[in-house]
């Protein structure tokens, strides 16, 4: 047995392997928040975007735009406030340092780019260290990440077929939690989410199914999301709803509405993305999302809990 994530201390959280982290999230009964943050922007002088998100109540931190072969996290080391100042770290201590600073599980986006994808917009080329592969997943393991997210940024050409293929690769090369799915189209002319795609993800071994939050992509309604949640839970997987469409900056009333609608559908985790500022969600919007799904008591506890406990 493990302690539920929303009540766990740092020492307990960072000692969890992938299976225990999954159980801890499940035990939190739909009250877990994931904040996604671009690592190549510094939030404030001397601070990483991850530290700011953690201070306002995020339970898990997801790093976006990180190259696992040339890792740079601005604000993590003194004197590295810009890309010109930063030095890629090859000692594999960056993620351990960040874990100690924020006291939260740390994950990374790795993108299952499909070179054969039928694109609906211009393709954005990204380095190999941001793409999902056996080599990048092995490096994520060595760096000490607690979870990986197999998904696509806008225009990168990530397909559901390639996500399913890379889930299998992830399960063979990474011991942490494997989260997989699409927040939006990623530039590809295919449905963002479907029961068929989710079925393939589950068969491949995904621990958590990633879906757009109801209200963020056209056409996904509560009935469809509930069906996907029920399917995932039948296969002992969890579900994470995501806000990755710049609506992270739509204000407190919108985020509260999204939070309740998706909790009713049964999701286990709620993600808030980085598109509002192009860096991370405005930190004041993590608070209303948190308060809506778990109340002021747990919101304040998470914000105030010492990282040294």
C-alpha atoms as a printed R data frame, in Angstrom:
    type eleno elety resid chain resno       x      y       z
1   ATOM     1    CA   UNK     A     1   0.000  0.000   0.000
2   ATOM     2    CA   UNK     A     2   1.085  3.589  -0.613
3   ATOM     3    CA   UNK     A     3  -0.060  6.967   0.664
4   ATOM     4    CA   UNK     A     4  -2.304  8.953  -1.666
5   ATOM     5    CA   UNK     A     5  -0.326 11.494  -3.647
6   ATOM     6    CA   UNK     A     6  -2.264 14.550  -2.472
7   ATOM     7    CA   UNK     A     7  -1.240 13.796   1.132
8   ATOM     8    CA   UNK     A     8   2.260 12.388   0.636
9   ATOM     9    CA   UNK     A     9   5.455 14.072   1.771
10  ATOM    10    CA   UNK     A    10   8.390 14.630  -0.582
11  ATOM    11    CA   UNK     A    11  10.406 11.743   0.828
12  ATOM    12    CA   UNK     A    12   7.477  9.390   0.232
13  ATOM    13    CA   UNK     A    13   6.734 10.689  -3.265
14  ATOM    14    CA   UNK     A    14  10.286 10.548  -4.595
15  ATOM    15    CA   UNK     A    15  10.739  7.007  -3.258
16  ATOM    16    CA   UNK     A    16   7.881  5.702  -5.407
17  ATOM    17    CA   UNK     A    17   8.538  3.598  -8.495
18  ATOM    18    CA   UNK     A    18   6.171  3.682 -11.469
19  ATOM    19    CA   UNK     A    19   3.717  1.148 -10.037
20  ATOM    20    CA   UNK     A    20   3.537  2.852  -6.643
21  ATOM    21    CA   UNK     A    21   3.126  6.289  -8.213
22  ATOM    22    CA   UNK     A    22   0.223  4.960 -10.268
23  ATOM    23    CA   UNK     A    23  -1.440  3.509  -7.163
24  ATOM    24    CA   UNK     A    24  -0.845  6.746  -5.243
25  ATOM    25    CA   UNK     A    25  -2.547  8.750  -7.993
26  ATOM    26    CA   UNK     A    26  -5.441  6.288  -8.086
27  ATOM    27    CA   UNK     A    27  -5.864  6.576  -4.323
28  ATOM    28    CA   UNK     A    28  -6.202 10.358  -4.652
29  ATOM    29    CA   UNK     A    29  -9.597  9.868  -6.354
30  ATOM    30    CA   UNK     A    30  -9.441 12.403  -9.154
31  ATOM    31    CA   UNK     A    31  -7.656 15.159  -7.240
32  ATOM    32    CA   UNK     A    32  -4.206 15.179  -8.871
33  ATOM    33    CA   UNK     A    33  -2.883 18.138 -10.904
34  ATOM    34    CA   UNK     A    34  -0.124 17.982 -13.514
35  ATOM    35    CA   UNK     A    35   1.528 21.226 -14.638
36  ATOM    36    CA   UNK     A    36   3.371 21.278 -17.954
37  ATOM    37    CA   UNK     A    37   6.195 23.803 -18.305
38  ATOM    38    CA   UNK     A    38   8.603 24.790 -21.074
39  ATOM    39    CA   UNK     A    39  12.143 24.406 -19.727
40  ATOM    40    CA   UNK     A    40  13.855 26.890 -22.046
41  ATOM    41    CA   UNK     A    41  12.208 29.903 -20.401
42  ATOM    42    CA   UNK     A    42  12.969 31.140 -16.911
43  ATOM    43    CA   UNK     A    43   9.876 32.136 -14.951
44  ATOM    44    CA   UNK     A    44  11.593 34.606 -12.654
45  ATOM    45    CA   UNK     A    45  15.208 35.362 -11.836
46  ATOM    46    CA   UNK     A    46  16.773 32.365 -10.179
47  ATOM    47    CA   UNK     A    47  13.660 30.195 -10.494
48  ATOM    48    CA   UNK     A    48  12.666 27.406 -12.840
49  ATOM    49    CA   UNK     A    49   9.146 27.238 -14.228
50  ATOM    50    CA   UNK     A    50   8.782 23.964 -12.305
51  ATOM    51    CA   UNK     A    51   9.385 25.655  -8.949
52  ATOM    52    CA   UNK     A    52   6.716 28.266  -9.628
53  ATOM    53    CA   UNK     A    53   4.153 25.636 -10.648
54  ATOM    54    CA   UNK     A    54   4.904 23.535  -7.576
55  ATOM    55    CA   UNK     A    55   4.508 26.557  -5.314
56  ATOM    56    CA   UNK     A    56   0.956 27.051  -6.567
57  ATOM    57    CA   UNK     A    57  -0.152 23.480  -6.010
58  ATOM    58    CA   UNK     A    58   0.923 21.199  -8.874
59  ATOM    59    CA   UNK     A    59   1.396 17.561  -7.809
60  ATOM    60    CA   UNK     A    60   3.443 16.451 -10.810
61  ATOM    61    CA   UNK     A    61   5.678 18.510 -13.093
62  ATOM    62    CA   UNK     A    62   5.901 17.764 -16.828
63  ATOM    63    CA   UNK     A    63   8.862 19.220 -18.722
64  ATOM    64    CA   UNK     A    64   8.270 20.332 -22.307
65  ATOM    65    CA   UNK     A    65  10.903 21.133 -24.962
66  ATOM    66    CA   UNK     A    66  13.626 19.235 -23.083
67  ATOM    67    CA   UNK     A    67  16.245 17.433 -25.169
68  ATOM    68    CA   UNK     A    68  17.222 14.404 -23.093
69  ATOM    69    CA   UNK     A    69  20.571 14.152 -24.887
70  ATOM    70    CA   UNK     A    70  21.389 17.850 -24.324
71  ATOM    71    CA   UNK     A    71  19.363 18.711 -21.197
72  ATOM    72    CA   UNK     A    72  18.918 22.413 -20.439
73  ATOM    73    CA   UNK     A    73  16.551 23.722 -17.752
74  ATOM    74    CA   UNK     A    74  16.839 27.476 -17.385
75  ATOM    75    CA   UNK     A    75  17.049 28.697 -13.806
76  ATOM    76    CA   UNK     A    76  18.232 25.341 -12.488
77  ATOM    77    CA   UNK     A    77  21.881 26.359 -12.134
78  ATOM    78    CA   UNK     A    78  23.262 29.766 -11.116
79  ATOM    79    CA   UNK     A    79  24.071 32.083 -14.015
80  ATOM    80    CA   UNK     A    80  21.960 30.155 -16.525
81  ATOM    81    CA   UNK     A    81  19.043 32.472 -17.173
82  ATOM    82    CA   UNK     A    82  19.247 32.392 -20.977
83  ATOM    83    CA   UNK     A    83  19.989 29.787 -23.621
84  ATOM    84    CA   UNK     A    84  23.242 31.579 -24.414
85  ATOM    85    CA   UNK     A    85  24.379 31.151 -20.802
86  ATOM    86    CA   UNK     A    86  23.158 27.589 -20.319
87  ATOM    87    CA   UNK     A    87  25.372 24.556 -20.642
88  ATOM    88    CA   UNK     A    88  23.907 21.142 -21.510
89  ATOM    89    CA   UNK     A    89  24.520 18.854 -18.552
90  ATOM    90    CA   UNK     A    90  25.989 15.435 -19.226
91  ATOM    91    CA   UNK     A    91  26.459 14.405 -15.591
92  ATOM    92    CA   UNK     A    92  22.815 13.240 -15.443
93  ATOM    93    CA   UNK     A    93  22.169 15.212 -12.262
94  ATOM    94    CA   UNK     A    94  19.789 17.868 -13.635
95  ATOM    95    CA   UNK     A    95  16.577 15.951 -12.967
96  ATOM    96    CA   UNK     A    96  17.702 14.826  -9.519
97  ATOM    97    CA   UNK     A    97  18.480 18.458  -8.693
98  ATOM    98    CA   UNK     A    98  15.056 19.590  -9.896
99  ATOM    99    CA   UNK     A    99  13.310 16.825  -7.932
100 ATOM   100    CA   UNK     A   100  15.008 18.045  -4.777
101 ATOM   101    CA   UNK     A   101  14.067 21.666  -5.504
102 ATOM   102    CA   UNK     A   102  10.349 21.026  -6.100
103 ATOM   103    CA   UNK     A   103   9.698 17.820  -4.160
104 ATOM   104    CA   UNK     A   104   7.480 16.492  -6.950
105 ATOM   105    CA   UNK     A   105   7.658 13.654  -9.483
106 ATOM   106    CA   UNK     A   106   9.189 14.965 -12.700
107 ATOM   107    CA   UNK     A   107   8.214 13.813 -16.194
108 ATOM   108    CA   UNK     A   108   9.189 14.643 -19.757
109 ATOM   109    CA   UNK     A   109   7.396 14.885 -23.090
110 ATOM   110    CA   UNK     A   110   8.831 12.558 -25.732
111 ATOM   111    CA   UNK     A   111   7.107 12.835 -29.094
112 ATOM   112    CA   UNK     A   112   6.262  9.800 -31.259
113 ATOM   113    CA   UNK     A   113   6.921 11.557 -34.564
114 ATOM   114    CA   UNK     A   114   5.540  9.697 -37.584
115 ATOM   115    CA   UNK     A   115   7.501 10.561 -40.766
116 ATOM   116    CA   UNK     A   116   4.635  9.169 -42.854
117 ATOM   117    CA   UNK     A   117   1.963 11.288 -41.169
118 ATOM   118    CA   UNK     A   118  -0.522 13.070 -43.417
119 ATOM   119    CA   UNK     A   119  -0.061 16.636 -42.239
120 ATOM   120    CA   UNK     A   120  -2.807 19.237 -41.902
121 ATOM   121    CA   UNK     A   121  -0.264 22.027 -41.356
122 ATOM   122    CA   UNK     A   122   3.446 22.650 -41.844
123 ATOM   123    CA   UNK     A   123   5.616 20.132 -40.025
124 ATOM   124    CA   UNK     A   124   7.828 21.353 -37.193
125 ATOM   125    CA   UNK     A   125  11.160 19.543 -37.008
126 ATOM   126    CA   UNK     A   126  12.383 18.711 -33.498
127 ATOM   127    CA   UNK     A   127  15.689 17.203 -32.317
128 ATOM   128    CA   UNK     A   128  16.119 13.487 -31.650
129 ATOM   129    CA   UNK     A   129  16.355 14.173 -27.930
130 ATOM   130    CA   UNK     A   130  12.718 15.288 -27.917
131 ATOM   131    CA   UNK     A   131  11.464 12.373 -30.008
132 ATOM   132    CA   UNK     A   132  10.352  9.055 -28.559
133 ATOM   133    CA   UNK     A   133  12.749  6.209 -29.341
134 ATOM   134    CA   UNK     A   134  14.504  3.384 -27.537
135 ATOM   135    CA   UNK     A   135  17.565  5.604 -27.139
136 ATOM   136    CA   UNK     A   136  15.705  8.647 -25.758
137 ATOM   137    CA   UNK     A   137  13.653  6.496 -23.389
138 ATOM   138    CA   UNK     A   138  16.788  4.787 -22.110
139 ATOM   139    CA   UNK     A   139  18.277  8.226 -21.490
140 ATOM   140    CA   UNK     A   140  15.118  9.320 -19.654
141 ATOM   141    CA   UNK     A   141  15.575  6.277 -17.438
142 ATOM   142    CA   UNK     A   142  19.202  7.188 -16.725
143 ATOM   143    CA   UNK     A   143  18.280 10.799 -15.949
144 ATOM   144    CA   UNK     A   144  15.845  9.581 -13.288
145 ATOM   145    CA   UNK     A   145  12.498 10.770 -14.617
146 ATOM   146    CA   UNK     A   146   9.460  9.503 -12.722
147 ATOM   147    CA   UNK     A   147   7.216  9.433 -15.778
148 ATOM   148    CA   UNK     A   148   7.196 10.006 -19.524
149 ATOM   149    CA   UNK     A   149   4.408 11.437 -21.643
150 ATOM   150    CA   UNK     A   150   4.134 10.233 -25.228
151 ATOM   151    CA   UNK     A   151   2.265 13.032 -26.979
152 ATOM   152    CA   UNK     A   152   2.763 15.724 -29.629
153 ATOM   153    CA   UNK     A   153   3.343 19.440 -29.653
154 ATOM   154    CA   UNK     A   154   1.646 21.431 -32.440
155 ATOM   155    CA   UNK     A   155   2.873 20.590 -35.934
156 ATOM   156    CA   UNK     A   156   5.264 17.790 -34.997
157 ATOM   157    CA   UNK     A   157   3.466 15.031 -36.900
158 ATOM   158    CA   UNK     A   158   2.628 12.705 -34.029
159 ATOM   159    CA   UNK     A   159   0.036 10.040 -34.897
160 ATOM   160    CA   UNK     A   160  -1.992  7.676 -32.735
161 ATOM   161    CA   UNK     A   161  -0.452  4.746 -34.609
162 ATOM   162    CA   UNK     A   162   3.060  5.898 -33.713
163 ATOM   163    CA   UNK     A   163   2.043  6.571 -30.117
164 ATOM   164    CA   UNK     A   164   0.864  2.950 -29.789
165 ATOM   165    CA   UNK     A   165   4.139  1.689 -31.241
166 ATOM   166    CA   UNK     A   166   6.201  3.838 -28.883
167 ATOM   167    CA   UNK     A   167   4.252  2.741 -25.808
168 ATOM   168    CA   UNK     A   168   5.675 -0.741 -26.364
169 ATOM   169    CA   UNK     A   169   9.161  0.723 -26.726
170 ATOM   170    CA   UNK     A   170   8.671  2.725 -23.529
171 ATOM   171    CA   UNK     A   171   7.584 -0.299 -21.515
172 ATOM   172    CA   UNK     A   172  10.744 -2.107 -22.632
173 ATOM   173    CA   UNK     A   173  13.140  0.746 -21.843
174 ATOM   174    CA   UNK     A   174  11.636  2.843 -19.044
175 ATOM   175    CA   UNK     A   175  10.588  1.788 -15.540
176 ATOM   176    CA   UNK     A   176   8.495  4.814 -14.600
177 ATOM   177    CA   UNK     A   177   4.904  5.692 -15.382
178 ATOM   178    CA   UNK     A   178   4.017  5.739 -19.102
179 ATOM   179    CA   UNK     A   179   1.336  8.266 -20.110
180 ATOM   180    CA   UNK     A   180   0.169  8.358 -23.740
181 ATOM   181    CA   UNK     A   181  -2.295 10.158 -26.005
182 ATOM   182    CA   UNK     A   182  -2.946 13.449 -27.790
183 ATOM   183    CA   UNK     A   183  -3.972 16.842 -26.394
184 ATOM   184    CA   UNK     A   184  -4.798 18.193 -29.868
185 ATOM   185    CA   UNK     A   185  -4.156 17.282 -33.501
186 ATOM   186    CA   UNK     A   186  -0.356 17.812 -33.419
187 ATOM   187    CA   UNK     A   187  -0.683 18.909 -37.038
188 ATOM   188    CA   UNK     A   188  -2.022 15.567 -38.288
189 ATOM   189    CA   UNK     A   189  -5.236 15.008 -40.240
190 ATOM   190    CA   UNK     A   190  -6.767 12.341 -37.963
191 ATOM   191    CA   UNK     A   191  -9.199 12.262 -35.029
192 ATOM   192    CA   UNK     A   192  -7.489 13.461 -31.862
193 ATOM   193    CA   UNK     A   193  -8.994 10.706 -29.740
194 ATOM   194    CA   UNK     A   194 -11.092  7.604 -30.394
195 ATOM   195    CA   UNK     A   195 -12.070  4.401 -28.635
196 ATOM   196    CA   UNK     A   196 -10.090  2.435 -31.227
197 ATOM   197    CA   UNK     A   197  -6.920  4.433 -30.514
198 ATOM   198    CA   UNK     A   198  -7.371  4.094 -26.757
199 ATOM   199    CA   UNK     A   199  -7.865  0.342 -27.163
200 ATOM   200    CA   UNK     A   200  -4.527  0.160 -28.989
201 ATOM   201    CA   UNK     A   201  -2.817  2.223 -26.282
202 ATOM   202    CA   UNK     A   202  -4.150 -0.095 -23.582
203 ATOM   203    CA   UNK     A   203  -3.088 -3.203 -25.485
204 ATOM   204    CA   UNK     A   204   0.404 -1.726 -25.827
205 ATOM   205    CA   UNK     A   205   0.615 -1.298 -22.035
206 ATOM   206    CA   UNK     A   206  -0.016  2.391 -21.306
207 ATOM   207    CA   UNK     A   207  -0.341  3.134 -17.584
208 ATOM   208    CA   UNK     A   208  -2.280  6.358 -18.151
209 ATOM   209    CA   UNK     A   209  -4.405  7.371 -21.141
210 ATOM   210    CA   UNK     A   210  -4.034 11.038 -22.080
211 ATOM   211    CA   UNK     A   211  -7.109 12.742 -23.564
212 ATOM   212    CA   UNK     A   212  -8.087 16.343 -24.275
213 ATOM   213    CA   UNK     A   213 -10.246 17.831 -21.546
214 ATOM   214    CA   UNK     A   214 -13.880 18.212 -22.512
215 ATOM   215    CA   UNK     A   215 -14.242 21.808 -23.719
216 ATOM   216    CA   UNK     A   216 -10.778 22.061 -25.296
217 ATOM   217    CA   UNK     A   217 -11.062 20.357 -28.702
218 ATOM   218    CA   UNK     A   218 -14.110 20.414 -30.998
219 ATOM   219    CA   UNK     A   219 -16.461 17.466 -30.799
220 ATOM   220    CA   UNK     A   220 -15.279 15.671 -27.669
221 ATOM   221    CA   UNK     A   221 -18.189 15.521 -25.262
222 ATOM   222    CA   UNK     A   222 -18.803 14.151 -21.781
223 ATOM   223    CA   UNK     A   223 -20.382 10.932 -23.035
224 ATOM   224    CA   UNK     A   224 -17.356 10.100 -25.185
225 ATOM   225    CA   UNK     A   225 -14.900 10.906 -22.413
226 ATOM   226    CA   UNK     A   226 -16.842  8.839 -19.893
227 ATOM   227    CA   UNK     A   227 -16.751  5.875 -22.290
228 ATOM   228    CA   UNK     A   228 -12.974  6.191 -22.595
229 ATOM   229    CA   UNK     A   229 -12.545  6.504 -18.823
230 ATOM   230    CA   UNK     A   230 -14.625  3.390 -18.219
231 ATOM   231    CA   UNK     A   231 -12.652  1.463 -20.840
232 ATOM   232    CA   UNK     A   232  -9.317  2.510 -19.331
233 ATOM   233    CA   UNK     A   233 -10.396  1.664 -15.786
234 ATOM   234    CA   UNK     A   234 -11.557 -1.776 -16.915
235 ATOM   235    CA   UNK     A   235  -7.968 -2.382 -18.039
236 ATOM   236    CA   UNK     A   236  -6.452 -1.051 -14.783
237 ATOM   237    CA   UNK     A   237  -5.220  2.132 -16.491
238 ATOM   238    CA   UNK     A   238  -5.756  5.710 -15.359
239 ATOM   239    CA   UNK     A   239  -6.898  8.721 -17.401
240 ATOM   240    CA   UNK     A   240  -5.432 12.232 -17.541
241 ATOM   241    CA   UNK     A   241  -7.471 15.059 -19.057
242 ATOM   242    CA   UNK     A   242  -5.385 17.831 -20.611
243 ATOM   243    CA   UNK     A   243  -5.714 21.533 -21.327
244 ATOM   244    CA   UNK     A   244  -3.244 22.200 -24.101
245 ATOM   245    CA   UNK     A   245  -5.045 24.598 -26.417
246 ATOM   246    CA   UNK     A   246  -4.040 27.991 -24.948
247 ATOM   247    CA   UNK     A   247  -7.199 27.882 -22.824
248 ATOM   248    CA   UNK     A   248  -4.874 27.596 -19.853
249 ATOM   249    CA   UNK     A   249  -5.081 31.382 -19.962
250 ATOM   250    CA   UNK     A   250  -8.873 31.630 -20.225
251 ATOM   251    CA   UNK     A   251  -9.372 32.588 -16.596
252 ATOM   252    CA   UNK     A   252 -10.526 31.069 -13.345
253 ATOM   253    CA   UNK     A   253 -14.210 30.578 -14.212
254 ATOM   254    CA   UNK     A   254 -13.353 28.585 -17.348
255 ATOM   255    CA   UNK     A   255 -10.838 26.416 -15.520
256 ATOM   256    CA   UNK     A   256 -13.258 25.715 -12.691
257 ATOM   257    CA   UNK     A   257 -15.888 24.672 -15.228
258 ATOM   258    CA   UNK     A   258 -13.440 22.397 -17.051
259 ATOM   259    CA   UNK     A   259 -12.268 20.867 -13.780
260 ATOM   260    CA   UNK     A   260 -15.730 19.870 -12.598
261 ATOM   261    CA   UNK     A   261 -16.952 18.622 -16.000
262 ATOM   262    CA   UNK     A   262 -13.968 16.339 -16.413
263 ATOM   263    CA   UNK     A   263 -14.028 15.132 -12.825
264 ATOM   264    CA   UNK     A   264 -17.662 14.111 -13.318
265 ATOM   265    CA   UNK     A   265 -16.474 12.011 -16.273
266 ATOM   266    CA   UNK     A   266 -14.118 10.176 -13.910
267 ATOM   267    CA   UNK     A   267 -10.623 11.284 -14.902
268 ATOM   268    CA   UNK     A   268  -7.868 10.529 -12.396
269 ATOM   269    CA   UNK     A   269  -5.519 13.429 -13.180
270 ATOM   270    CA   UNK     A   270  -6.034 16.906 -14.600
271 ATOM   271    CA   UNK     A   271  -3.272 18.525 -16.642
272 ATOM   272    CA   UNK     A   272  -2.840 22.239 -17.262
273 ATOM   273    CA   UNK     A   273  -0.501 23.108 -20.097
274 ATOM   274    CA   UNK     A   274   2.027 25.746 -21.053
275 ATOM   275    CA   UNK     A   275   0.364 27.362 -24.068
276 ATOM   276    CA   UNK     A   276  -1.174 30.360 -22.295
277 ATOM   277    CA   UNK     A   277   2.154 32.158 -22.013
278 ATOM   278    CA   UNK     A   278   4.119 29.777 -24.193
279 ATOM   279    CA   UNK     A   279   6.019 28.953 -20.993
280 ATOM   280    CA   UNK     A   280   3.602 27.500 -18.445
281 ATOM   281    CA   UNK     A   281   0.096 28.116 -17.230
282 ATOM   282    CA   UNK     A   282  -0.312 31.465 -15.485
283 ATOM   283    CA   UNK     A   283   0.338 30.332 -11.924
284 ATOM   284    CA   UNK     A   284  -2.771 32.042 -10.594
285 ATOM   285    CA   UNK     A   285  -4.833 29.651 -12.747
286 ATOM   286    CA   UNK     A   286  -3.391 26.511 -11.167
287 ATOM   287    CA   UNK     A   287  -5.005 27.582  -7.903
288 ATOM   288    CA   UNK     A   288  -8.668 27.685  -9.083
289 ATOM   289    CA   UNK     A   289  -8.232 24.379 -10.933
290 ATOM   290    CA   UNK     A   290  -6.827 22.844  -7.761
291 ATOM   291    CA   UNK     A   291  -9.482 24.348  -5.514
292 ATOM   292    CA   UNK     A   292 -12.286 23.136  -7.796
293 ATOM   293    CA   UNK     A   293 -11.272 19.470  -7.822
294 ATOM   294    CA   UNK     A   294 -10.075 19.072  -4.223
295 ATOM   295    CA   UNK     A   295 -11.204 22.036  -2.159
296 ATOM   296    CA   UNK     A   296  -9.284 24.688  -0.277
297 ATOM   297    CA   UNK     A   297  -7.998 22.319   2.404
298 ATOM   298    CA   UNK     A   298  -6.015 20.062   0.098
299 ATOM   299    CA   UNK     A   299  -5.062 22.963  -2.163
300 ATOM   300    CA   UNK     A   300  -3.436 24.900   0.656
301 ATOM   301    CA   UNK     A   301  -1.827 21.774   2.106
302 ATOM   302    CA   UNK     A   302  -0.139 21.022  -1.203
303 ATOM   303    CA   UNK     A   303   1.065 24.616  -1.575
304 ATOM   304    CA   UNK     A   304   2.407 24.811   1.982
305 ATOM   305    CA   UNK     A   305   3.848 21.319   2.438
306 ATOM   306    CA   UNK     A   306   7.607 21.537   2.926
307 ATOM   307    CA   UNK     A   307   9.826 19.900   0.330
308 ATOM   308    CA   UNK     A   308  12.066 18.775   3.209
309 ATOM   309    CA   UNK     A   309   9.469 16.514   4.811
